[in-house]
Amino acid sequence: RVSGFTYTYSESDPAGQRIGEVLLQDGTPLDPGATYSLAITNYVATNGGDGVTAFLNAPIAVSADEGTADVSALWAYVQKLGTVTPNDIPRATVLP
């Protein structure tokens, strides 16, 4: 799941070349030379969940004992809202 940017994905391209155009929320193309911050779930970041291993050796800005666990933060947010309605903005375009 992504938020704050969109991208194109071509399943027929070779592995490592399937992600195409990446645009930030304001339509600006992603700058490969820039540094970006991201928020990511514990499951993916520290455990390689969903097969994502790119972040396993990345620096962690807030350790698990310094912050709120992602599942706890999500639960608190859902309780605060009372009702959660999914946003229907497309985040990925899959090309043939």
Stockholm file with secondary structure:
# STOCKHOLM 1.0

chainA/1-96         RVSGFTYTYSESDPAGQRIGEVLLQDGTPLDPGATYSLAITNYVATNGGDGVTAFLNAPIAVSADEGTADVSALWAYVQKLGTVTPNDIPRATVLP
#=GR chainA/1-96 SS CCCSEEEEEETTSCTTSCEEEEEETTSCBCCTTSCCCCCCCHHHHTTCGGGCCTTTTSCCSSCTTTSCCHHHHHHHHHHHHSSCCCCCCCCEEEEC
#=GC SS_cons        CCCSEEEEEETTSCTTSCEEEEEETTSCBCCTTSCCCCCCCHHHHTTCGGGCCTTTTSCCSSCTTTSCCHHHHHHHHHHHHSSCCCCCCCCEEEEC
//
